Amino acid sequence: MISNLHRRAILKVICASPVLLSSFRSVAAKAYPSKPVKLVVPFPPGGGTDVVARFVASSVGPLIKQSMIVENRPGAAGNIGSEYVVRAAPDGYTIAVCTSSYACNAAYYNLPFDSVKDVSPISQIASGPLLVLVNPTVPIHSIKDLITYAKANPNKINYASSGNGGINHLSTEYFKLLTGTQMYHIPYKGTGPGLTDMIAGRVQLLFGDVMGTLPYAKSGKLRAIAVTTKQRISALPNVPTVMETVPNYEINNWYGLWGPARLPVVDYLNRELKQVLEAEKSKQWFERQGLATSSTTPQQFGEILAADIAKYKKIVADAHIQKANAS
Protein backbone atom coordinates (compact mmCIF):
# COMPACT_ATOMS: atom_id res chain seq x y z
CA MET A 1 0.00 0.00 0.00
CA ILE A 2 1.19 3.50 -0.85
CA SER A 3 0.73 6.00 1.96
CA ASN A 4 -0.80 9.41 1.37
CA LEU A 5 2.63 10.94 2.03
CA HIS A 6 4.28 8.79 -0.64
CA ARG A 7 1.41 9.42 -3.04
CA ARG A 8 1.86 13.19 -2.69
CA ALA A 9 5.62 12.83 -3.23
CA ILE A 10 5.05 10.82 -6.41
CA LEU A 11 2.54 13.36 -7.69
CA LYS A 12 5.01 16.18 -7.00
CA VAL A 13 7.67 14.48 -9.14
CA ILE A 14 5.19 13.78 -11.94
CA CYS A 15 3.84 17.35 -11.96
CA ALA A 16 7.38 18.75 -12.18
CA SER A 17 7.89 17.02 -15.53
CA PRO A 18 5.60 17.95 -18.48
CA VAL A 19 6.38 14.62 -20.19
CA LEU A 20 5.60 12.55 -17.10
CA LEU A 21 2.50 14.61 -16.38
CA SER A 22 1.19 14.05 -19.92
CA SER A 23 1.83 10.31 -19.68
CA PHE A 24 0.27 10.14 -16.22
CA ARG A 25 -2.86 11.94 -17.44
CA SER A 26 -3.17 9.54 -20.36
CA VAL A 27 -2.86 6.44 -18.17
CA ALA A 28 -5.13 7.86 -15.47
CA ALA A 29 -7.82 8.76 -18.00
CA LYS A 30 -7.82 5.21 -19.45
CA ALA A 31 -8.33 3.67 -16.01
CA TYR A 32 -10.87 6.27 -14.92
CA PRO A 33 -13.49 6.00 -13.59
CA SER A 34 -13.50 2.66 -11.83
CA LYS A 35 -15.96 3.71 -9.12
CA PRO A 36 -18.70 6.35 -8.59
CA VAL A 37 -17.72 10.01 -8.90
CA LYS A 38 -18.77 12.42 -6.16
CA LEU A 39 -20.16 15.81 -7.27
CA VAL A 40 -19.94 18.13 -4.29
CA VAL A 41 -22.45 20.97 -4.08
CA PRO A 42 -21.46 23.49 -1.39
CA PHE A 43 -25.09 24.47 -0.77
CA PRO A 44 -28.26 22.80 0.55
CA PRO A 45 -30.45 20.66 -1.74
CA GLY A 46 -33.00 22.41 -3.94
CA GLY A 47 -31.04 25.50 -4.97
CA GLY A 48 -29.83 26.37 -8.45
CA THR A 49 -26.39 24.80 -8.03
CA ASP A 50 -27.96 21.60 -6.74
CA VAL A 51 -30.37 21.42 -9.70
CA VAL A 52 -27.52 21.95 -12.19
CA ALA A 53 -25.37 19.33 -10.43
CA ARG A 54 -28.15 16.74 -10.63
CA PHE A 55 -28.60 17.45 -14.34
CA VAL A 56 -24.86 16.96 -14.90
CA ALA A 57 -24.84 13.78 -12.81
CA SER A 58 -27.77 12.23 -14.70
CA SER A 59 -26.36 13.23 -18.10
CA VAL A 60 -22.60 12.62 -17.77
CA GLY A 61 -22.87 9.48 -15.61
CA PRO A 62 -24.12 7.24 -18.47
CA LEU A 63 -21.34 8.51 -20.77
CA ILE A 64 -18.57 7.60 -18.34
CA LYS A 65 -20.35 4.37 -17.36
CA GLN A 66 -20.26 5.20 -13.66
CA SER A 67 -22.68 6.77 -11.21
CA MET A 68 -22.20 10.44 -10.38
CA ILE A 69 -23.44 11.04 -6.87
CA VAL A 70 -24.41 14.55 -5.77
CA GLU A 71 -23.28 15.28 -2.21
CA ASN A 72 -24.46 18.50 -0.55
CA ARG A 73 -21.92 20.03 1.86
CA PRO A 74 -23.41 23.40 2.79
CA GLY A 75 -22.07 25.94 5.25
CA ALA A 76 -20.09 29.18 5.51
CA ALA A 77 -21.55 30.57 2.25
CA GLY A 78 -20.23 27.59 0.29
CA ASN A 79 -16.70 27.69 1.70
CA ILE A 80 -16.99 24.42 3.62
CA GLY A 81 -17.84 22.40 0.53
CA SER A 82 -15.23 24.18 -1.58
CA GLU A 83 -12.45 23.54 0.93
CA TYR A 84 -13.51 19.90 1.17
CA VAL A 85 -12.91 19.48 -2.57
CA VAL A 86 -9.66 21.48 -2.50
CA ARG A 87 -8.32 19.11 0.17
CA ALA A 88 -9.55 15.94 -1.57
CA ALA A 89 -7.23 13.51 -3.36
CA PRO A 90 -6.62 14.67 -6.96
CA ASP A 91 -7.95 11.45 -8.47
CA GLY A 92 -11.14 12.69 -10.15
CA TYR A 93 -13.52 11.05 -7.69
CA THR A 94 -14.32 14.25 -5.78
CA ILE A 95 -15.13 17.33 -7.86
CA ALA A 96 -17.15 20.48 -7.25
CA VAL A 97 -20.08 22.06 -8.99
CA CYS A 98 -19.87 25.75 -8.22
CA THR A 99 -21.44 29.02 -9.18
CA SER A 100 -20.19 32.61 -9.40
CA SER A 101 -20.50 32.78 -5.63
CA TYR A 102 -17.18 30.90 -5.56
CA ALA A 103 -15.52 33.97 -7.13
CA CYS A 104 -17.39 36.29 -4.76
CA ASN A 105 -16.21 34.27 -1.75
CA ALA A 106 -12.61 34.62 -2.93
CA ALA A 107 -13.10 38.40 -2.93
CA TYR A 108 -15.00 38.77 0.33
CA TYR A 109 -13.54 36.12 2.62
CA ASN A 110 -10.04 35.47 3.94
CA LEU A 111 -9.87 31.86 2.80
CA PRO A 112 -7.45 29.13 3.94
CA PHE A 113 -6.77 28.16 0.32
CA ASP A 114 -6.01 29.87 -3.00
CA SER A 115 -9.18 29.91 -5.11
CA VAL A 116 -7.20 29.83 -8.37
CA LYS A 117 -3.93 27.98 -7.69
CA ASP A 118 -5.44 25.23 -5.53
CA VAL A 119 -8.02 24.06 -8.07
CA SER A 120 -8.14 22.43 -11.51
CA PRO A 121 -10.79 24.15 -13.68
CA ILE A 122 -12.64 21.60 -15.82
CA SER A 123 -15.33 23.57 -17.65
CA GLN A 124 -17.99 26.18 -17.30
CA ILE A 125 -21.41 24.54 -17.56
CA ALA A 126 -23.88 27.35 -18.11
CA SER A 127 -24.32 31.06 -17.51
CA GLY A 128 -27.15 33.52 -17.18
CA PRO A 129 -28.22 36.76 -15.58
CA LEU A 130 -29.40 37.92 -12.26
CA LEU A 131 -32.89 39.38 -12.45
CA VAL A 132 -33.35 42.87 -11.04
CA LEU A 133 -36.62 42.47 -9.17
CA VAL A 134 -38.83 44.90 -7.29
CA ASN A 135 -41.98 44.46 -5.29
CA PRO A 136 -44.95 45.33 -7.56
CA THR A 137 -46.24 47.96 -5.12
CA VAL A 138 -43.10 50.07 -5.61
CA PRO A 139 -43.42 52.78 -8.32
CA ILE A 140 -40.40 51.47 -10.21
CA HIS A 141 -40.79 49.95 -13.69
CA SER A 142 -37.32 50.38 -15.15
CA ILE A 143 -33.66 50.84 -14.25
CA LYS A 144 -34.07 54.55 -14.96
CA ASP A 145 -36.96 54.66 -12.46
CA LEU A 146 -34.83 52.80 -9.91
CA ILE A 147 -31.95 55.26 -10.22
CA THR A 148 -34.26 58.29 -10.05
CA TYR A 149 -36.16 56.94 -7.05
CA ALA A 150 -33.01 55.89 -5.19
CA LYS A 151 -31.37 59.29 -5.70
CA ALA A 152 -34.50 61.10 -4.52
CA ASN A 153 -34.82 58.78 -1.52
CA PRO A 154 -31.32 57.85 -0.27
CA ASN A 155 -31.29 54.57 1.69
CA LYS A 156 -35.09 54.33 1.54
CA ILE A 157 -34.87 51.26 -0.71
CA ASN A 158 -34.08 48.13 1.24
CA TYR A 159 -32.42 45.48 -0.90
CA ALA A 160 -32.19 41.82 -0.01
CA SER A 161 -29.30 39.43 -0.48
CA SER A 162 -28.54 35.79 0.30
CA GLY A 163 -25.87 37.00 2.74
CA ASN A 164 -22.86 39.26 3.07
CA GLY A 165 -20.38 38.80 0.24
CA GLY A 166 -22.76 36.81 -1.96
CA ILE A 167 -23.38 37.60 -5.60
CA ASN A 168 -26.70 39.33 -4.78
CA HIS A 169 -24.84 41.62 -2.38
CA LEU A 170 -21.82 42.42 -4.55
CA SER A 171 -23.83 42.86 -7.76
CA THR A 172 -26.08 45.43 -6.05
CA GLU A 173 -23.07 47.24 -4.57
CA TYR A 174 -21.56 47.33 -8.06
CA PHE A 175 -24.79 48.90 -9.34
CA LYS A 176 -24.65 51.48 -6.55
CA LEU A 177 -21.04 52.36 -7.42
CA LEU A 178 -21.81 52.91 -11.10
CA THR A 179 -25.01 54.89 -10.54
CA GLY A 180 -24.10 56.90 -7.46
CA THR A 181 -27.14 55.64 -5.55
CA GLN A 182 -27.58 54.74 -1.90
CA MET A 183 -29.67 51.71 -0.90
CA TYR A 184 -29.81 49.82 2.38
CA HIS A 185 -28.55 46.23 2.47
CA ILE A 186 -30.48 43.56 4.39
CA PRO A 187 -28.62 40.21 4.30
CA TYR A 188 -30.56 36.98 4.76
CA LYS A 189 -29.46 33.41 5.38
CA GLY A 190 -30.16 32.36 1.82
CA THR A 191 -32.25 33.71 -1.04
CA GLY A 192 -35.46 31.99 0.12
CA PRO A 193 -36.11 34.17 3.20
CA GLY A 194 -35.26 37.27 1.16
CA LEU A 195 -37.81 36.31 -1.49
CA THR A 196 -40.43 35.79 1.21
CA ASP A 197 -39.87 39.30 2.55
CA MET A 198 -39.77 40.69 -1.00
CA ILE A 199 -43.22 39.29 -1.76
CA ALA A 200 -44.49 40.57 1.61
CA GLY A 201 -43.13 44.05 0.82
CA ARG A 202 -40.68 44.22 3.70
CA VAL A 203 -37.83 44.71 1.24
CA GLN A 204 -38.19 46.34 -2.15
CA LEU A 205 -35.30 45.15 -4.32
CA LEU A 206 -33.36 41.98 -5.12
CA PHE A 207 -30.73 41.10 -7.70
CA GLY A 208 -31.69 37.41 -7.77
CA ASP A 209 -30.33 34.40 -9.63
CA VAL A 210 -32.54 33.61 -12.61
CA MET A 211 -33.12 29.93 -11.75
CA GLY A 212 -34.58 30.74 -8.35
CA THR A 213 -36.53 33.88 -9.25
CA LEU A 214 -37.80 33.36 -12.82
CA PRO A 215 -41.09 31.76 -11.65
CA TYR A 216 -41.86 34.79 -9.46
CA ALA A 217 -41.19 37.17 -12.36
CA LYS A 218 -43.39 35.16 -14.73
CA SER A 219 -46.24 34.89 -12.22
CA GLY A 220 -46.19 38.62 -11.47
CA LYS A 221 -45.49 38.14 -7.78
CA LEU A 222 -42.35 40.20 -8.38
CA ARG A 223 -41.62 42.68 -11.17
CA ALA A 224 -38.50 42.03 -13.25
CA ILE A 225 -37.18 45.36 -14.51
CA ALA A 226 -33.87 44.20 -16.00
CA VAL A 227 -31.38 41.38 -16.49
CA THR A 228 -27.70 41.81 -15.66
CA THR A 229 -26.20 40.11 -18.74
CA LYS A 230 -25.07 41.87 -21.89
CA GLN A 231 -27.95 40.36 -23.89
CA ARG A 232 -31.63 39.90 -23.10
CA ILE A 233 -32.77 36.33 -22.42
CA SER A 234 -35.35 34.32 -24.34
CA ALA A 235 -37.23 33.43 -21.14
CA LEU A 236 -38.02 37.17 -20.62
CA PRO A 237 -37.56 38.75 -24.06
CA ASN A 238 -39.28 42.01 -23.14
CA VAL A 239 -37.16 42.65 -20.06
CA PRO A 240 -34.21 44.94 -20.95
CA THR A 241 -30.64 44.67 -19.75
CA VAL A 242 -29.18 46.93 -17.08
CA MET A 243 -26.52 47.78 -19.66
CA GLU A 244 -29.11 49.50 -21.85
CA THR A 245 -29.28 52.21 -19.16
CA VAL A 246 -25.95 51.76 -17.34
CA PRO A 247 -23.45 51.02 -20.16
CA ASN A 248 -20.64 49.45 -18.12
CA TYR A 249 -22.78 47.22 -15.92
CA GLU A 250 -22.62 43.49 -16.55
CA ILE A 251 -22.85 40.52 -14.19
CA ASN A 252 -22.83 36.92 -15.40
CA ASN A 253 -23.93 34.25 -12.98
CA TRP A 254 -22.27 31.04 -14.15
CA TYR A 255 -22.08 27.42 -13.08
CA GLY A 256 -18.90 25.40 -13.46
CA LEU A 257 -17.01 22.22 -12.67
CA TRP A 258 -13.59 22.03 -10.98
CA GLY A 259 -11.50 19.64 -8.95
CA PRO A 260 -8.42 19.69 -6.72
CA ALA A 261 -5.14 20.98 -8.13
CA ARG A 262 -3.07 18.63 -10.34
CA LEU A 263 -6.14 16.67 -11.44
CA PRO A 264 -5.03 14.18 -14.14
CA VAL A 265 -8.46 13.60 -15.73
CA VAL A 266 -9.38 17.21 -16.53
CA ASP A 267 -9.37 16.74 -20.31
CA TYR A 268 -11.42 13.55 -20.10
CA LEU A 269 -14.12 15.14 -17.93
CA ASN A 270 -14.13 18.26 -20.09
CA ARG A 271 -14.68 16.17 -23.21
CA GLU A 272 -17.57 14.16 -21.74
CA LEU A 273 -19.26 17.26 -20.30
CA LYS A 274 -18.90 19.07 -23.63
CA GLN A 275 -20.70 16.22 -25.36
CA VAL A 276 -23.65 16.69 -23.00
CA LEU A 277 -23.74 20.49 -23.21
CA GLU A 278 -23.69 20.53 -27.01
CA ALA A 279 -26.76 18.30 -27.23
CA GLU A 280 -29.93 20.16 -28.26
CA LYS A 281 -31.86 18.55 -25.40
CA SER A 282 -29.43 20.07 -22.88
CA LYS A 283 -29.57 23.50 -24.49
CA GLN A 284 -33.36 23.47 -24.28
CA TRP A 285 -33.30 22.36 -20.64
CA PHE A 286 -30.97 25.18 -19.62
CA GLU A 287 -32.93 27.70 -21.69
CA ARG A 288 -36.06 26.86 -19.70
CA GLN A 289 -34.10 27.78 -16.57
CA GLY A 290 -33.14 31.16 -18.07
CA LEU A 291 -29.57 29.97 -18.72
CA ALA A 292 -27.42 29.22 -21.75
CA THR A 293 -24.99 26.31 -21.95
CA SER A 294 -21.40 27.52 -22.03
CA SER A 295 -18.96 24.69 -22.55
CA THR A 296 -15.38 25.97 -22.31
CA THR A 297 -11.88 24.56 -22.31
CA PRO A 298 -10.27 24.16 -18.88
CA GLN A 299 -7.99 27.10 -19.69
CA GLN A 300 -10.91 29.33 -20.66
CA PHE A 301 -12.79 28.49 -17.48
CA GLY A 302 -9.66 29.22 -15.44
CA GLU A 303 -9.38 32.63 -17.11
CA ILE A 304 -13.06 33.40 -16.41
CA LEU A 305 -12.60 32.38 -12.80
CA ALA A 306 -9.50 34.55 -12.31
CA ALA A 307 -11.11 37.55 -14.06
CA ASP A 308 -14.28 37.35 -11.94
CA ILE A 309 -12.30 37.08 -8.72
CA ALA A 310 -10.37 40.22 -9.71
CA LYS A 311 -13.62 42.00 -10.61
CA TYR A 312 -15.31 41.19 -7.30
CA LYS A 313 -12.18 42.08 -5.33
CA LYS A 314 -12.30 45.54 -6.92
CA ILE A 315 -16.00 45.89 -6.04
CA VAL A 316 -15.26 44.95 -2.42
CA ALA A 317 -12.42 47.48 -2.28
CA ASP A 318 -14.25 50.31 -4.05
CA ALA A 319 -17.40 49.87 -1.96
CA HIS A 320 -15.30 49.75 1.24
CA ILE A 321 -16.80 46.40 2.23
CA GLN A 322 -14.95 44.86 5.16
CA LYS A 323 -13.64 41.37 4.40
CA ALA A 324 -14.57 38.49 6.69
CA ASN A 325 -12.87 35.36 7.92
CA ALA A 326 -14.31 32.11 6.59
CA SER A 327 -15.79 29.99 9.34
C-alpha positions in Angstrom: 0.0 0.0 0.0 1.2 3.5 -0.8 0.7 6.0 2.0 -0.8 9.4 1.4 2.6 10.9 2.0 4.3 8.8 -0.6 1.4 9.4 -3.0 1.9 13.2 -2.7 5.6 12.8 -3.2 5.1 10.8 -6.4 2.5 13.4 -7.7 5.0 16.2 -7.0 7.7 14.5 -9.1 5.2 13.8 -11.9 3.8 17.3 -12.0 7.4 18.7 -12.2 7.9 17.0 -15.5 5.6 17.9 -18.5 6.4 14.6 -20.2 5.6 12.5 -17.1 2.5 14.6 -16.4 1.2 14.1 -19.9 1.8 10.3 -19.7 0.3 10.1 -16.2 -2.9 11.9 -17.4 -3.2 9.5 -20.4 -2.9 6.4 -18.2 -5.1 7.9 -15.5 -7.8 8.8 -18.0 -7.8 5.2 -19.5 -8.3 3.7 -16.0 -10.9 6.3 -14.9 -13.5 6.0 -13.6 -13.5 2.7 -11.8 -16.0 3.7 -9.1 -18.7 6.3 -8.6 -17.7 10.0 -8.9 -18.8 12.4 -6.2 -20.2 15.8 -7.3 -19.9 18.1 -4.3 -22.5 21.0 -4.1 -21.5 23.5 -1.4 -25.1 24.5 -0.8 -28.3 22.8 0.6 -30.5 20.7 -1.7 -33.0 22.4 -3.9 -31.0 25.5 -5.0 -29.8 26.4 -8.5 -26.4 24.8 -8.0 -28.0 21.6 -6.7 -30.4 21.4 -9.7 -27.5 22.0 -12.2 -25.4 19.3 -10.4 -28.1 16.7 -10.6 -28.6 17.5 -14.3 -24.9 17.0 -14.9 -24.8 13.8 -12.8 -27.8 12.2 -14.7 -26.4 13.2 -18.1 -22.6 12.6 -17.8 -22.9 9.5 -15.6 -24.1 7.2 -18.5 -21.3 8.5 -20.8 -18.6 7.6 -18.3 -20.4 4.4 -17.4 -20.3 5.2 -13.7 -22.7 6.8 -11.2 -22.2 10.4 -10.4 -23.4 11.0 -6.9 -24.4 14.5 -5.8 -23.3 15.3 -2.2 -24.5 18.5 -0.6 -21.9 20.0 1.9 -23.4 23.4 2.8 -22.1 25.9 5.3 -20.1 29.2 5.5 -21.5 30.6 2.2 -20.2 27.6 0.3 -16.7 27.7 1.7 -17.0 24.4 3.6 -17.8 22.4 0.5 -15.2 24.2 -1.6 -12.4 23.5 0.9 -13.5 19.9 1.2 -12.9 19.5 -2.6 -9.7 21.5 -2.5 -8.3 19.1 0.2 -9.6 15.9 -1.6 -7.2 13.5 -3.4 -6.6 14.7 -7.0 -7.9 11.5 -8.5 -11.1 12.7 -10.2 -13.5 11.1 -7.7 -14.3 14.3 -5.8 -15.1 17.3 -7.9 -17.1 20.5 -7.2 -20.1 22.1 -9.0 -19.9 25.7 -8.2 -21.4 29.0 -9.2 -20.2 32.6 -9.4 -20.5 32.8 -5.6 -17.2 30.9 -5.6 -15.5 34.0 -7.1 -17.4 36.3 -4.8 -16.2 34.3 -1.8 -12.6 34.6 -2.9 -13.1 38.4 -2.9 -15.0 38.8 0.3 -13.5 36.1 2.6 -10.0 35.5 3.9 -9.9 31.9 2.8 -7.5 29.1 3.9 -6.8 28.2 0.3 -6.0 29.9 -3.0 -9.2 29.9 -5.1 -7.2 29.8 -8.4 -3.9 28.0 -7.7 -5.4 25.2 -5.5 -8.0 24.1 -8.1 -8.1 22.4 -11.5 -10.8 24.1 -13.7 -12.6 21.6 -15.8 -15.3 23.6 -17.7 -18.0 26.2 -17.3 -21.4 24.5 -17.6 -23.9 27.4 -18.1 -24.3 31.1 -17.5 -27.1 33.5 -17.2 -28.2 36.8 -15.6 -29.4 37.9 -12.3 -32.9 39.4 -12.4 -33.3 42.9 -11.0 -36.6 42.5 -9.2 -38.8 44.9 -7.3 -42.0 44.5 -5.3 -45.0 45.3 -7.6 -46.2 48.0 -5.1 -43.1 50.1 -5.6 -43.4 52.8 -8.3 -40.4 51.5 -10.2 -40.8 50.0 -13.7 -37.3 50.4 -15.1 -33.7 50.8 -14.2 -34.1 54.6 -15.0 -37.0 54.7 -12.5 -34.8 52.8 -9.9 -31.9 55.3 -10.2 -34.3 58.3 -10.0 -36.2 56.9 -7.0 -33.0 55.9 -5.2 -31.4 59.3 -5.7 -34.5 61.1 -4.5 -34.8 58.8 -1.5 -31.3 57.9 -0.3 -31.3 54.6 1.7 -35.1 54.3 1.5 -34.9 51.3 -0.7 -34.1 48.1 1.2 -32.4 45.5 -0.9 -32.2 41.8 0.0 -29.3 39.4 -0.5 -28.5 35.8 0.3 -25.9 37.0 2.7 -22.9 39.3 3.1 -20.4 38.8 0.2 -22.8 36.8 -2.0 -23.4 37.6 -5.6 -26.7 39.3 -4.8 -24.8 41.6 -2.4 -21.8 42.4 -4.6 -23.8 42.9 -7.8 -26.1 45.4 -6.0 -23.1 47.2 -4.6 -21.6 47.3 -8.1 -24.8 48.9 -9.3 -24.7 51.5 -6.6 -21.0 52.4 -7.4 -21.8 52.9 -11.1 -25.0 54.9 -10.5 -24.1 56.9 -7.5 -27.1 55.6 -5.6 -27.6 54.7 -1.9 -29.7 51.7 -0.9 -29.8 49.8 2.4 -28.6 46.2 2.5 -30.5 43.6 4.4 -28.6 40.2 4.3 -30.6 37.0 4.8 -29.5 33.4 5.4 -30.2 32.4 1.8 -32.2 33.7 -1.0 -35.5 32.0 0.1 -36.1 34.2 3.2 -35.3 37.3 1.2 -37.8 36.3 -1.5 -40.4 35.8 1.2 -39.9 39.3 2.5 -39.8 40.7 -1.0 -43.2 39.3 -1.8 -44.5 40.6 1.6 -43.1 44.0 0.8 -40.7 44.2 3.7 -37.8 44.7 1.2 -38.2 46.3 -2.1 -35.3 45.1 -4.3 -33.4 42.0 -5.1 -30.7 41.1 -7.7 -31.7 37.4 -7.8 -30.3 34.4 -9.6 -32.5 33.6 -12.6 -33.1 29.9 -11.7 -34.6 30.7 -8.3 -36.5 33.9 -9.2 -37.8 33.4 -12.8 -41.1 31.8 -11.6 -41.9 34.8 -9.5 -41.2 37.2 -12.4 -43.4 35.2 -14.7 -46.2 34.9 -12.2 -46.2 38.6 -11.5 -45.5 38.1 -7.8 -42.4 40.2 -8.4 -41.6 42.7 -11.2 -38.5 42.0 -13.3 -37.2 45.4 -14.5 -33.9 44.2 -16.0 -31.4 41.4 -16.5 -27.7 41.8 -15.7 -26.2 40.1 -18.7 -25.1 41.9 -21.9 -27.9 40.4 -23.9 -31.6 39.9 -23.1 -32.8 36.3 -22.4 -35.4 34.3 -24.3 -37.2 33.4 -21.1 -38.0 37.2 -20.6 -37.6 38.8 -24.1 -39.3 42.0 -23.1 -37.2 42.7 -20.1 -34.2 44.9 -20.9 -30.6 44.7 -19.8 -29.2 46.9 -17.1 -26.5 47.8 -19.7 -29.1 49.5 -21.9 -29.3 52.2 -19.2 -25.9 51.8 -17.3 -23.5 51.0 -20.2 -20.6 49.5 -18.1 -22.8 47.2 -15.9 -22.6 43.5 -16.5 -22.9 40.5 -14.2 -22.8 36.9 -15.4 -23.9 34.2 -13.0 -22.3 31.0 -14.2 -22.1 27.4 -13.1 -18.9 25.4 -13.5 -17.0 22.2 -12.7 -13.6 22.0 -11.0 -11.5 19.6 -9.0 -8.4 19.7 -6.7 -5.1 21.0 -8.1 -3.1 18.6 -10.3 -6.1 16.7 -11.4 -5.0 14.2 -14.1 -8.5 13.6 -15.7 -9.4 17.2 -16.5 -9.4 16.7 -20.3 -11.4 13.6 -20.1 -14.1 15.1 -17.9 -14.1 18.3 -20.1 -14.7 16.2 -23.2 -17.6 14.2 -21.7 -19.3 17.3 -20.3 -18.9 19.1 -23.6 -20.7 16.2 -25.4 -23.7 16.7 -23.0 -23.7 20.5 -23.2 -23.7 20.5 -27.0 -26.8 18.3 -27.2 -29.9 20.2 -28.3 -31.9 18.5 -25.4 -29.4 20.1 -22.9 -29.6 23.5 -24.5 -33.4 23.5 -24.3 -33.3 22.4 -20.6 -31.0 25.2 -19.6 -32.9 27.7 -21.7 -36.1 26.9 -19.7 -34.1 27.8 -16.6 -33.1 31.2 -18.1 -29.6 30.0 -18.7 -27.4 29.2 -21.7 -25.0 26.3 -21.9 -21.4 27.5 -22.0 -19.0 24.7 -22.5 -15.4 26.0 -22.3 -11.9 24.6 -22.3 -10.3 24.2 -18.9 -8.0 27.1 -19.7 -10.9 29.3 -20.7 -12.8 28.5 -17.5 -9.7 29.2 -15.4 -9.4 32.6 -17.1 -13.1 33.4 -16.4 -12.6 32.4 -12.8 -9.5 34.6 -12.3 -11.1 37.6 -14.1 -14.3 37.3 -11.9 -12.3 37.1 -8.7 -10.4 40.2 -9.7 -13.6 42.0 -10.6 -15.3 41.2 -7.3 -12.2 42.1 -5.3 -12.3 45.5 -6.9 -16.0 45.9 -6.0 -15.3 44.9 -2.4 -12.4 47.5 -2.3 -14.2 50.3 -4.1 -17.4 49.9 -2.0 -15.3 49.7 1.2 -16.8 46.4 2.2 -14.9 44.9 5.2 -13.6 41.4 4.4 -14.6 38.5 6.7 -12.9 35.4 7.9 -14.3 32.1 6.6 -15.8 30.0 9.3 
